Amino acid sequence: MHDHPGWRPVSGGESGAAVFHSAGGDRYAKHVAPADAPGLRHERDRIGWLAGQGVPGPRVLDWHSGETGACLVTSTVPGVPADRLSADDLGRAWPHIADAVRRLHDLPADDCPFSRDLDAMVAVARDVVARGAVNPEFLPVEQQDTPPAELLARLVPQVEQRRAEEATDTVVCHGDLCLPNIVVDPATHEVSGFVDLGRLGRADRHADLALLLANARETWPDEERAKAADAEFAERYGAAPDPARLRFYLHLDPLTWG
């Protein structure tokens, strides 16, 4: 595919996959090595499931898997990733983003065949930390000089309480709900769809909200605007997030990539 005239490579992304955009702009192709094929298959299945739930996102157009790896072809979600919006434009899109996240989280969790529950997240974090694979750039600035094993140890005493909270507040989560994975129509500021769905599954809603609110802070010009945006989101979304749970999931998530 690298030499195919109908496709061009796409820069960016942190998954290690080779991503290509069709010349016509209507399709994306993601190619991975054989070892990563199961993960891409999981993403394919999640895209297919979400497409049938009335939540906007890509559609699966083609799939190949073999000795050279796996390739997933999906439709393009038209628009602009929300992280590319100015603060003013993100402000215009913000109510629509809250609406879209609420629609995702309002899906019947019991009908979702995929899980990304706390125990699974902690197990992944233990593996990533044990392999020394945590990327310090993913960590909050104040934690980047702290050994990842210590960061994980700080979270473990909270797991029992967070597990109990999850049991009463499980929703269908995106799993990596940051601004680059929310595509916005630049003309209407409405959400065109969610992308990069490989971690979609049942989880505490705060696993999503922690990433979204923290990531949006990088666009807002100051803390006052960030606090106003948080309040606006909570009102539109219909629930005020728990700060302690937000902090827990914000600190756990970076330990699960690697």
N, C-alpha and C positions, 0 to 999 in steps of 0.2 A: 504493500500500500504506500510505502514511502515514495515509490517512483511512479505511482498511478497519477496520470494528469488530472483526473477528476477529483482528487482530494488534496488538501493542503494541511500541513501539520499545524497544531494549535499550541501556542506557548502557554505556560502557566499551569496551575494544578499541582497537587502535592501527593497524588496517589501512586506515581511511578508508572502509570499506564501511558501508552502512546495514543494521543488523541488527534483525530483528524476531522476537518470540516469539509463538506462537499463543496464543489465549485459553485453549485447553485445556491448554497446556503441553507438548504432545507434538511440536511442530515448531518449527524455526528457519528463517527466510528471510534470506538475505544478498543485498543488491542493490548492484550497482556500475555506474559509468558505462561507456559503450562502450569507452573506452580501457583499462579494467581488466578487461574481459570475458575476455581470454585467461588471465589469472591465476586468475580464478574457475573457468574451465573446467578448468584444471590441478588445482585443489583438488577439483572434482567427480570427476575421474578418479582421483585418489589415494584419496578416500573410498571410491569404488566398488571399487577394487582391494583396499584393506585389509579391507573388509567380507567379502571372500571368503577371507581368510587365517586366520580364527579368532582375530584380535586384536580386542577390543571397541572399538567406536567408533560414530559415527553411520552412518545409511544414507541414500543419496540417494533422495528421494521425488519430486522434480520439478525441472525445469530449463527455463528460458526465456532466449532470447537474441535481441536485435533492435536496432533503431535507438535505443531508449531505454536500452540497457545489457543487463545479464544478471542473472538471479535464480536462486539455488540454494536449494532447500528440502530440508532434512535432518531426520531424526528427532532428538529430544532424547536425550542421554545422561543418564539420571537420576542425581542425586546432587549433590555439592557440589564446586566447584573446590578443589583441594588448597591453594591459597593462602589460602583462607578458614578453614582449620582452625587450631585452637590448636596450640601446640607439643606439648602432650600428645597431642592427636588425630593430629597429623602423625606423631608417634612411633609410634602404634598402626598407622597406615597405611603407614609407611615400608617394612616388610618386603614388603607387598603391592605397593607401588610398584616395589621392586627386582625382584620376580617378574614384573610386567607389562612392565617395560622389558627384562628378559632375554628374555621371550617375543617381543617385537617384534624385538629384535636377533638372535634365533635363527632368524628367517625366512630361507630361502635367498636370499641377496642376488642371486644370478644370475637368480632368477625375478622380481625387481622391475624393472618397465619404466621406473622413474624414477631419475634421477641427481641428486644434489646434491653432487658431488664437490668436492674442494678447488679445482681449477682454475676451476670454475664459481663457487664462492664468492668467490675472489679477483677474478675478472672483475667480479662484481657490486659488490664493495667498491671497485674502481677507479672504476667508473661513479658510484657514490654519492658517493665522495669528490670526484671531478672536478666533479660538479654542486653541490658544497657542501651536500648534502642530509643529512648525518649529524646525527642528533638527539643533542645532547650529554647529554641526560638518560638515554640508553641506555648511555652509557659508564660505566665504573667511576669512582668519585668522584675518584680520584687522576689520572685522565686527562682530566677534563672541561675543563681549561684548556690542553690540548695540541692544536695543530692536527691535524685528522684525517689530513692528508697525512703528517705526521710519524709518527703512530701506524701507518699502513699501511706506511711505509718501514721501521719497526722489525721488521715481520713478514715482509717479503719475503725477507730472507736465510734464513729458516727453511723456505721453501716447498718447496725440493727435498727436504729431509729429511722433512718432513711428508707429501709426496706418496708417498715410498717407504714410509713407515709405513702410509699409507692403503691401499696396494696389497696389504698382507698382513693388513689388519684392517678390511675394508669390511663394513658391516652395513646392514640397512634401518633408517635413522634417521627419527625423527619430524621433525626439522629445526627445531623450536622447542620443545624439551622443557623448558618451565618449568611451575611448579606450576599456574597458571591453566588449562593445557591438559591436566591430568590430573584426571579427575572421579572422586570417591570416594564410595562408599556410606557415609553417616554412621553407619549402624547397625552395619555389619559391618567398616568401614574397608577393605574391598576395593576394587580399582579397577574402576569401572563402564565406563570407556573413555577413550580419547584423543580430543581434539577439536582443531580448527584444524590441519588436515593439509595445508595448501597447500605446505609445504616438505618433505614426506616424500620420501625417496629414498635411494639408496645413498651412503654416506659413512663416514668414520672414526667409530667409535663415540664417540670423545671429543668430537665435535661436539655430541652429545646430552648426554653425561655432564657436560661443562663447564657447560652452562646449568642442568641440574637441580641439581647439587650447590651451585653458587653461589647459585641462587635460594632453595634450602631454607635456606641460611645466614641469610636475612632473617627466618625464622621461629624458628630455634633461639635460645634465650635468651643463649647465650654461646659462645665459641670452643671450650670444652671439650666442650660438647654437640654442636657441629658436627663436631668431629673424631671423636667417638664415632659419630655418625650416618654419617659417611663410611666408617668402618671397618665398621659394620654393613651398609651398602649393599654394599660390596665383597665381603664374605663371602657375602651372600645372592645377589648378582648373579653371583658366580663368578669375578670378575677384579678385580684392583686397578688402577685407572686410573693412567696415567703423568702425574705432576704437570706436566711440561713441556708435554705435549700438551694437557692441560686448560687451562693458561694461554694457550697459543697460540689455541685455538678460542674461549676466553672473550673474548679481545681482538679476534679477527677478527669475531665475530658482530655486534657493534654497528655495524660499518662496512658491513654488508650490508642495512641497513634505511633506506630513503629514496626 
